[in-house]
Structures are given as C-alpha cells and as structure tokens.
C-alpha cells in the first residue's frame, strides 16, 4: 500500500500538468530534460530515482487499479484525482526519501556496511574464511582497503563501529519498524541476514513496501551521518562518494564548468557540438542545484514576478499556456524560473 500512496502523492503534485507516465519516469530516475525539469517545477526531489528497477508492467497495473477503484479519472492523455483518491492520501504518512541526493547510492553504502559487519564478526570468531555476502568486486576491494586502513586486526574497530551504528540510528527520525528492517538485512557470523520475503511475511507488508521503508530509512540515516562526520567517523568514511551534493548529469556538469568560465550558451553549444536546447536544459539543471546561481542574468526580476502571477492566474505550470500569456519570454526563461522556485520572489 505504501507504493500506491507514493504514486498517488506524485500524481497529486503534477495533476493535469503531465501524462500518467510521469511518475514512472521520475521513480526510475530518468535523466531526460523533461523529467529533471519536472523535479524542480513540482518539487519532486525526494522521489527521484528511488526505484531505478521499477517495472513498467507493475506500474501500469497500479494505475489500472486506481482507475477501477475510482481514485483517479483518466482524461485524454492526462488524469485527475477524485475525492476518493484525495481522501485516501490523507491517510498517508510520508516517508523521508531523499532520492535527489542519493539516486541509488544508498545501496552502495549498505553493501559496504554489510560486508564490513560480516568481516568483523567472522574476524572476532577467528573464522577468516567465509563466503562474502557481497559479490561485487568493487565493493570487496573498497571494504578490504577500509579494514586495513582502520587496523581492524587490533579488535577495536568492531566495538566502535557498533556504537556508531546504534547511536546514529537512534538519532534517525524514522519509525522503529524501519530501523528494524535495516538491521535485519545485516548478517554476521552464525547470523544470516533476513531476505525481503522473510521480512515481508514478518511485517505483513508487500516486498515492495518493505524495500521502500528500507530505502527511506537509509536516506534519513545517511543524512544524520553526513551532518555529524566527527561523531560517526567510520560510518562517514563509508559515505565516500555516496551523497551527491550537486546532482548534475555528466553532460550537464561539463556545460556548467564551461558556463562558469564565462562562455555563453551559444558558445558552449558550438564547442560541445550540441543543440542549444540541450545546453539550455543543462543550465536549468544547474539553476535547480546551485543556490548561488542567479537566474536574473537570463530573466529580469519583473518578468520573474510576471511568470508567477501567470501560474496563479491560469492555475497551471504548463509551458505552452504560460508562453501564450507571456509571448515576450522564451520557453527557456519560463522553465528557468519555474524550476528555480518562487519562495524568494513572493
């Protein structure tokens, strides 16, 4: 049911503005200009990329059930939530996702942690030969380096790391059920980790919902660790390259670097042999992620206010309608303003 709430919440935020497929692309973390732009316009950062392996069939079946149960009404190529759908959403307690800053990297963190915990528990038991719970060679190499660097053989690391895990999880603002799910996924000497199926049976939840609770807990936990590196130094080491502070795609990052050197959009388009629209997509992405980026270099302050007045007057954020209302502005200027956010202009 958590997955259904999640999809309904996203549908509500972008109601009538986008197609019924938009939440699917958002949850999978599609890095198209449209999806990234929608993250900024509709404030969907928390949901971006939290289910990169979401199957289209599973998503479509969920939408079909929404229609059958009269939670939504399909209208041409878009949809509208019904009163019944809105009432259902009132029962939903949002989970603390932070997809924009992790984009699946939370699984890398947990893979490191789980193999470290397994290694330390076997070391304490004097059993140095075991089948590693993580088969990825990159994870194994990283963990081996971590253990040697932190002198695991002396025996102190296990106790300190245990304290860090317990204390940091205690500070993590999620339900105890979520912490229990994360803990049960860890394995040690003589203690096998629980499978998703085992946890779902125990918790009386679908496997999808168990995994969503798990992901949200990892996001909240990682944010606690990130905010307190001196308090949790070993866990913070495991966060190496996990949190994405400026979540730009590789191509957008290259454009941003050139723009910050003083090159214009036209010059960057020529230098990179990319269409100007593509470079504009990158600039919009930069504006979303860099709070120091000034959009007034592209849009005058009076026009920024005009754009927001138009969104209120027409009750929409559809670019075509706003462009017709403000013909002297380009689509790029309108997108730039909408994705940046209106708080500072109110």
N, C-alpha and C positions, 0 to 999 in steps of 0.2 A: 504493500500500500504506500510505502514511502516513495517509491519510484513514481507512482501515479500522482501523488501530491506534488512532487518535484516538477513533473511535466506540466501539470495544471498551473503551478505558480509561474513558470516561464511563459506559458500561453497567456496568462492574465496580463503579464507585463507588456507583451507585444501585441495584445489583442487588436485584431482588424488591420494591423500595420504590416504584417508579414504573412507568409504562407504557413500552412500547417506543418511543413517540414523544418521550419527554422529551429525549433528546439532540438531536433535530432542532430543537426549540424553543429549546434552550439555545444551539446553534451559530448560529442565526439572530438571537439576542439578543431574543427575545420578552419584553416587559416586563410580563407578567401577574404577578399576585401569586404564583401557584404557581411559575413559573419563577424569579423573583427569590428567592423563599424557598428553593428548592432549591439555588441558588448558595451560600447561606450554610450550609444544613444539611449538604450533601455536599462543601463546599469546592471548588466548580467555577468559581471566579472567573476562572481563566486562560483557560477555554474560551468564556466568554460573548461572543456576538456576533462571533466571528471569521470567520463565513461568513454574512453577512446575506442573500446571494443564493442560498443553498443550495436546490436544487430538491427538492421532496418525492419526485418520481419517482426521482431519483438516490439519495436516502437510502433509500427503500424497497427499491430494487434491492440496495443494500449489505446491508440486513437479511436479504433473501431469500437472498443468498449465504452469510451467516453461518449461517443455518438449514441450507442444503444442505450446507455443509462441516462441519456439526456443531460450530461454535464456540459457538452458543447454542441453548437449547431454549425454545420458547415455551410458557408455562403460563398458560392463560386469557388475562387481559389484561396479563400481565407476562411475565418471561423469567428465565432463569438461565444464566450462563456455564458451559460444560463444562470438563473438564480440558484438552481440546484448545485451547479458547479461552484459558484461563489460560496454557498453555504458549506460545501464540503471542504473548501480551502480554509475556512475559519477554524477547522479542527486541527489544522496542520501546525506543528511546532517546528519552525525552520531549523535545519542543521547548519553548523558553522563551516560551510565549504569555503575554500579559498583557491579555486581552480586556476585563476589567472596567474597566481604566483608560484604554482607548483606544476600544473599541467602534466600530471602523471609521475613526476619525480618523487612523490611521496612513497611510491613503491620501491624505488631505488634505495631510499633511506631505510625502509623497513627490511629490505633484503640484506643490507649491510648489518643492521642491528641484529636480525635473527641469526645470521651466521656467526657474528661475534659472540652472542649469548650461547649458542651451541658450542662454539670452540672453547670458550672459557669454562663451561660446565664440564666438558669432557677433559679439559686440562686439569681441573681440580680433582676429577675422579681418576686421574692418571691414565686415561684412555686417549692417546693421541691419534689413534687410527679410527676414523669413523666416516660414514657417508655424509658429505655436506648437504645440508638442506637446500642450499642454493647452488645450482649447477652452472650458472653464468660465470665464465672465466674472468670477466672484468670485475665482477663482484668479489670473487675469490681472491684475486690479486690485490684489490683495494683492502680487503679485510686482513690479508696477510701482512701488508705494509702497516696497517693501523696497529695490529697486535705487537709487531716488532718495535715500532716507534714508541709505543706506550709500555714497553717492557712487561708484557703480560706474564712472563715466566716467574716474576717475583711474587705473584699471587695477590697483589694489592688491587689490580685493575677490576677484578670481578666484584669486590665489595663496594668500591667507589661507584662503579657503573650502576650497580643495583640501587644504591641510594639515589643516584641521579634520576633513574627511571621512575622510582617510587615518588620522589619529591616533585618532579616535573609533571608527572601525570596527575598528582594531587592538585596542582595549580591549573590544570587544563579545564576550561569551562564547558564540560560536556557531561552527559549523564553517566552514572557508574556503569550502566549496561554497555556503553560504548567502550569504556576503558577495559572492561572485562573481555570484550570481543577481541580487542587488540592484544591483550595479554595472552589469551588462549591461542593465538596464532604463533606464539613463540614456542620453540622446542628446546629441550636440553637433554642431558644425559639421563636416559631412562624415562624421559617425559616427552612423548610425541606431541607436536602441535596439533590443534584441532583442525579438521577440514571445514570448508564452508558448509558442507552438508550437515556435519555434526553440530555446528553452531546454529544453523537454521532450525534444526529439529529441537535443540535445547531452548532456543529463544522463541520458537513458534513464529518464525518470520521466513519470508522467501529468501533464497540465497542472494538475490539482487539487493534486497533491503539490508541484509547483513553487511554486504560489501559497501553499500552507501554509508551506513553508520560507521563502518571501519575507516573509510576514506575521510569522512568529515572529522573523525577523531584525530586521525593523523595530521590533517591540516591545522586543527586547533593546537595540537601538541607541538608541532613544528614551529608554530608562531610563538609559543611560550619559550621554547628553546632558543629561537632566533633573537628574542627580546632579552634573553638572560645568558649570554655566552660565558660570562665569568662564573656564573652559578652552576652551569651544566657544561663544563669544558669538553668532556668526552663525547657527549651527545652532539654538541655543537660541531665537533670535528666530523661527525658522521653526516652533517648537513653540507659538507663540501659540494658546491655546485648543485645543490638541491633547490633552494629558493631562487626564483627568477625575479630579481629586483626591477629590471626594465625588460618586460616581456615582449621584446621585438623579435619578429622573424628574422632569419639570417639576411634576407634580401633587404628588408626594411632597415636593419642595422647598418648595412653598407650605405644606404641612402642617407640615413641620419648622420653618419660620420662625415659624408661629403657636405651635407647641408650645414653642419656646424663649422665646417671650414670656410663657409661663405659662398658656396656655389648655389646658383639659383635652381629652381625646379627644371627650367628649360635646359640649363647646362648639364644637370645631373642626368636628365633624360637622354641627352646626346652622348654623354660619357659612358653611361651604362647600357646604351642601346636598348632602352625600354620605353614603352609608351608613356606619355606624360601623365595619363590617368593612373598608371601603375605607381609612378613616383608620388602622385598626389595621395594615393592610398597609403603609401609609406609615411607621408607627412601627417596624415590623420592619425595613424597608429602611434607616431611619435608624440603627437599632442595628447593622446589618451594616457600615455605612460610617463611623460616627463612633466611634473608640475611646474617646472621653471620655464617651460616652453610658452612663449607669448603668441597667442593666435591673432593679436592685434597687428602683427606685421602683415597679415593677409586680409583681415576684416576689421573695418573701423568699429569703434565702440558703439556708435549709434546704430549701425547695421546689426551688430550682435543683439542689441535690445529689440530691434525690429523682428529678427528671426524668432525670438522667444515670444514676442507678442503674437506673431502669426501662429505659432504652435498652440497658443491658448485660444485665439480667436477661431481657428479652424479645427481645434481639438484633434490634431494629428501631427505626426512627425514624418509623414510620407514626403519624400524629397520632391516628387513631381508637383504635388499640391503647393508646397512651400515655394518652389521655383516659380510657379504661375503667379503666386501672390507677391513675390519679390523678384521681378524679372531682371532687375539691375544686378543681382547677385548670381554667382556661378554655383553649380552643384557642389563644387569643391568647398567653397566658402560656407555653404549651408551645412554640409557634412562636418566640417571642421568645428563649427560652433556647437552642433548637437552632440557630437561625441565628446567634446571637452567638458560639458556640464554647465548648468546655468546658475549654480549657487552663488558664484561671485558676481553675477550680473543682476541679481534681484534687487 
